[in-house]
Amino acid sequence: MPLLDTDPLLDTDVRIRPLAERDWDTIVALEAGAYEQDGLSEGREALKSRHSSGTCFVLEHAGHVGGYLLALPYPPFASPDLSRAEDADHPSRNLHAHDLVIAEHLRGRGLGPRLLTHLLSTARELGYERISMVAVRGAHVLWAQLGYRAHPEVELPASYGTNAVYMSMEVG
């Protein structure tokens, strides 16, 4: 099932580009704002350990970072533990979409699906077979509409909380 289409003319003031070192302060702040209240915030060291060249992107709006997506190769049916930084590379044909945050003032414009469409295109170009993610706070309903299938049998680290769901889709 394809991701939702977005109208590129709707947000011509937004562009997707590779994540750069100068983006980390904003990424850490966006991540804390999105997840700290729920106890899901990872902190700078853990976030930076999830960076993978070529598969991590930022949304730039009016010259500023307005969102990001961190994705890294990771074994299928497994996920990083939010409570600690990664200490090894995980060669895999599975690309794990670890974190996606859109700044509050930009939400509701279809930018999350736009980032995921970009990731899907990148995954195809790089030869990945599958994209996985962990949906938190009931977001599995949204991701299912975007083509991701829930795998409730996959045990997740406790750091994701009780309502997290592992999901994946074939790149095709």
Sequence and secondary structure as in RCSB ss.txt:
>XXXX:A:sequence
MPLLDTDPLLDTDVRIRPLAERDWDTIVALEAGAYEQDGLSEGREALKSRHSSGTCFVLEHAGHVGGYLLALPYP
PFASPDLSRAEDADHPSRNLHAHDLVIAEHLRGRGLGPRLLTHLLSTARELGYERISMVAVRGAHVLWAQLGYRA
HPEVELPASYGTNAVYMSMEVG
>XXXX:A:secstr
       TTTTTTEEEEE  GGGHHHHHHHHHHHHGGGT    HHHHHHT  TTS EEEEETTEEEEEEEEEE  
TT    TTS   S    SEEEEEEEEE GGGTTSSHHHHHHHHHHHHHHHHT  EEEEEE TTTHHHHHHTT EE
 TTS   GGG TT EEEEEE  
